Amino acid sequence: MGALGRAELILLVRNRTALFVALLMPVAMVGALRGTLGGMDLAGAGLSIAEALMTGGVGMVLILVVYLNLTSAFVARREELVLKRLRTGEVSDTEILAGTALPAAALALAQSVLVVAAGVVLLGADAPRRPELLVVGALLGTVVMTALAAATSAITRTVESAQITTLPLFMVSAGGSGLFIPLDVLPDRVASVCELLPMTGVMRLVEAGVGGGADAAQLTGAALNALAWTAISVFAVRRWFRWEPRR
């Protein structure tokens, strides 16, 4: 896994498009997020603008660095027959997928730390009130996004088409999982539907870690949501993931 991770990191650094998405797109999206939050009344969500930016920033990092980047990576390695050749060796399927995901996961966690630090130092936000929940949310989010990326790659024919197949989850998560708009600001009926989305449980945990205020029932529901989507994605990967090029 370490060797696979190092090889994947080298390929990521050499791919300027992937590197741009991983490093600069989250910064640009956080800037757009600030403009969106500026006109909202966040009192009902119990968050300041700085805390909402920190929460949304972590979510953007998970979506852009892990989900979008890894979907393209899995498709590229499949079409180049890399995955097929790796399966002829001693490493297991799980190790192949995990090794491919290691650089993106490590980069996402590092950027999440930077987002939180920037919120505290540059925006004057308070330090996370429940850092353990923030860590759990970021780790669970990395696992969920990795599994969903592998599942999405099964319906993605080319690296270029990954921009289309990943768009639905990105748009739904941005609007309904608390990345751009905190769930507590939405109408109750809409929020209850959005609670079922793949990123919602992760964002609930991240939000609770940043601002506190969540009760045990909410935290349990958020964790169950993330674990359920992980299980669904893992099942989809086992059932439909492709190791050879699509014809």
VOGU-3710 file (C-alpha; in Angstrom, 3 decimals, decimal comma):
1> mgalgraeli> 0,000/0,000/0,000  2,870/2,353/0,770  4,445/1,724/-2,619  1,116/2,239/-4,371  0,543/5,418/-2,409  3,956/6,832/-3,353  3,412/5,999/-7,020  -0,017/7,603/-6,957  1,403/10,721/-5,300  3,986/11,079/-8,074
11> llvrnrtalf> 1,243/10,784/-10,692  -0,865/13,353/-8,863  1,985/15,863/-8,775  2,625/15,358/-12,498  -1,039/15,810/-13,422  -1,534/19,576/-13,415  -5,311/19,391/-13,776  -5,719/17,001/-10,863  -3,279/19,045/-8,789  -5,244/22,228/-9,512
21> vallmpvamv> -8,505/20,580/-8,446  -6,889/19,218/-5,290  -5,050/22,363/-4,175  -6,696/25,461/-5,613  -10,333/24,557/-6,250  -11,175/24,233/-2,524  -9,788/27,746/-1,953  -11,868/29,145/-4,814  -15,006/27,362/-3,580  -14,527/28,670/-0,041
31> galrgtlggm> -14,373/32,184/-1,535  -17,674/31,548/-3,320  -19,092/30,093/-0,117  -18,256/33,278/1,779  -20,305/35,320/-0,690  -23,249/32,947/-0,287  -23,187/32,954/3,508  -22,863/36,730/3,706  -26,568/37,214/2,977  -27,884/34,546/5,345
41> dlagaglsia> -29,153/34,731/8,882  -27,072/32,031/10,552  -28,416/32,614/14,039  -30,883/29,747/13,642  -28,042/27,383/12,830  -26,051/28,506/15,867  -23,013/29,329/13,729  -21,051/32,460/12,934  -19,997/33,152/9,354  -16,447/32,082/10,201
51> ealmtggvgm> -17,648/28,784/11,691  -19,929/28,150/8,704  -16,970/28,808/6,398  -14,819/26,351/8,317  -17,551/23,702/8,150  -18,241/24,225/4,453  -14,525/24,412/3,696  -13,887/20,973/5,173  -16,816/19,597/3,169  -15,471/21,162/-0,037
61> vlilvvylnl> -12,068/19,606/0,566  -13,624/16,148/1,005  -15,725/16,463/-2,156  -13,082/18,003/-4,413  -9,872/16,380/-3,191  -11,184/12,908/-2,407  -14,344/12,261/-4,439  -13,674/14,119/-7,690  -9,955/13,392/-7,773  -10,243/9,701/-6,906
71> tsafvarree> -13,043/9,026/-9,382  -10,769/10,263/-12,170  -7,807/8,336/-10,731  -9,682/5,022/-10,562  -10,935/5,443/-14,133  -7,489/6,400/-15,444  -5,773/3,437/-13,773  -8,453/1,083/-15,071  -8,246/2,309/-18,660  -4,429/2,140/-18,585
81> lvlkrlrtge> -4,642/-1,497/-17,398  -2,829/-0,612/-14,178  -5,528/-2,141/-11,978  -5,602/-5,321/-14,049  -1,828/-5,759/-13,767  -1,858/-5,074/-10,032  -4,407/-7,863/-9,512  -1,912/-10,405/-10,881  0,340/-9,767/-7,860  0,005/-10,566/-4,194
91> vsdteilagt> -1,887/-7,454/-3,098  -5,593/-7,797/-2,437  -8,313/-5,776/-4,151  -8,859/-3,747/-0,989  -5,151/-2,916/-0,765  -5,100/-1,798/-4,407  -8,010/0,583/-3,894  -6,735/1,831/-0,527  -3,222/2,384/-1,863  -4,587/4,389/-4,782
101> alpaaalala> -6,606/6,516/-2,358  -3,827/7,181/0,173  -2,381/10,429/-1,318  -5,805/12,027/-1,837  -6,921/11,045/1,665  -3,748/12,392/3,283  -3,955/15,615/1,253  -7,620/16,102/2,180  -6,948/15,671/5,900  -3,988/18,080/5,733
111> qsvlvvaagv> -6,076/20,669/3,901  -8,899/20,264/6,410  -6,438/21,146/9,176  -5,360/24,218/7,190  -8,981/25,289/6,648  -9,706/25,140/10,372  -6,444/26,893/11,242  -7,150/29,647/8,696  -10,619/30,123/10,166  -9,195/30,577/13,657
121> vllgadaprr> -6,183/32,724/12,720  -7,453/34,781/9,775  -11,212/34,968/10,397  -11,141/35,226/14,176  -13,274/32,156/14,786  -13,118/30,294/18,068  -11,170/27,051/18,169  -13,347/23,971/17,456  -15,492/23,276/20,488  -15,564/19,500/19,936
131> pellvvgall> -12,340/18,669/18,068  -12,887/14,930/18,482  -16,133/15,170/16,490  -14,366/17,213/13,833  -11,701/14,516/13,498  -14,298/11,730/13,355  -16,286/13,642/10,734  -13,228/14,244/8,547  -12,117/10,604/8,779  -15,594/9,231/8,089
141> gtvvmtalaa> -15,971/11,701/5,227  -12,730/10,492/3,691  -13,921/6,878/3,860  -17,367/7,705/2,434  -15,963/9,794/-0,412  -13,377/7,131/-1,282  -16,036/4,418/-1,448  -18,372/6,631/-3,481  -15,534/7,525/-5,857  -14,839/3,840/-6,493
151> atsaitrtve> -18,558/3,212/-7,033  -18,903/6,187/-9,393  -15,931/5,018/-11,457  -17,956/1,926/-12,394  -20,331/4,078/-14,480  -17,616/6,391/-15,804  -16,219/5,448/-19,215  -13,370/7,958/-19,523  -11,431/10,391/-17,357  -13,103/13,272/-19,192
161> saqittlplf> -16,607/11,948/-18,485  -15,794/11,847/-14,754  -16,560/15,568/-14,725  -20,155/14,652/-15,636  -20,698/11,540/-13,533  -19,439/13,244/-10,364  -21,533/16,377/-10,901  -24,853/15,088/-9,437  -23,359/14,206/-6,043  -21,403/17,455/-5,963
171> mvsaggsglf> -24,475/19,585/-6,722  -26,767/17,703/-4,342  -24,203/17,839/-1,536  -23,439/21,522/-2,096  -27,095/22,492/-1,875  -28,524/19,922/0,519  -25,821/18,562/2,815  -24,746/21,767/4,511  -21,750/22,774/2,399  -23,162/26,036/1,024
181> ipldvlpdrv> -26,309/26,292/3,125  -26,430/25,024/6,748  -29,225/22,483/7,138  -30,770/24,306/10,090  -31,444/27,298/7,815  -33,551/25,182/5,439  -37,310/24,554/5,950  -37,989/21,556/8,176  -39,468/19,359/5,415  -36,592/20,052/3,070
191> asvcellpmt> -34,047/19,497/5,824  -35,600/16,146/6,751  -35,144/14,919/3,166  -31,613/16,290/2,992  -30,708/14,331/6,128  -30,650/11,218/3,936  -28,004/12,492/1,495  -24,536/10,874/1,454  -22,614/13,863/2,815  -25,150/15,040/5,377
201> gvmrlveagv> -24,028/12,818/8,245  -20,408/13,811/7,726  -21,280/17,507/7,610  -23,368/17,199/10,770  -20,369/15,772/12,614  -18,033/18,439/11,222  -20,502/21,193/12,130  -20,863/19,799/15,656  -17,094/19,659/15,973  -16,682/23,279/14,896
211> gggadaaqlt> -19,613/24,896/16,682  -20,806/22,366/19,229  -24,463/22,324/20,227  -25,500/18,941/18,803  -27,219/16,452/21,085  -26,517/12,733/21,324  -29,456/11,787/19,076  -28,270/14,072/16,270  -24,707/12,801/16,521  -25,855/9,176/16,503
221> gaalnalawt> -28,038/9,800/13,456  -25,184/11,550/11,672  -22,767/8,687/12,358  -25,328/6,109/11,234  -25,923/8,064/8,014  -22,202/8,062/7,209  -21,808/4,368/8,053  -24,887/3,429/6,022  -23,618/5,233/2,924  -20,217/3,629/3,394
231> aisvfavrrw> -21,853/0,192/3,493  -23,981/0,968/0,416  -20,940/2,204/-1,492  -18,814/-0,786/-0,510  -21,591/-3,115/-1,703  -21,763/-1,213/-5,002  -17,989/-1,459/-5,410  -17,977/-5,201/-4,748  -20,862/-5,720/-7,163  -20,084/-3,362/-10,040
241> frweprr> -16,508/-2,027/-9,833  -14,627/-2,630/-13,084  -11,001/-3,734/-13,096  -10,615/-3,775/-16,869  -11,286/-1,099/-19,512  -14,891/-0,569/-20,563  -15,702/-1,580/-24,115
//
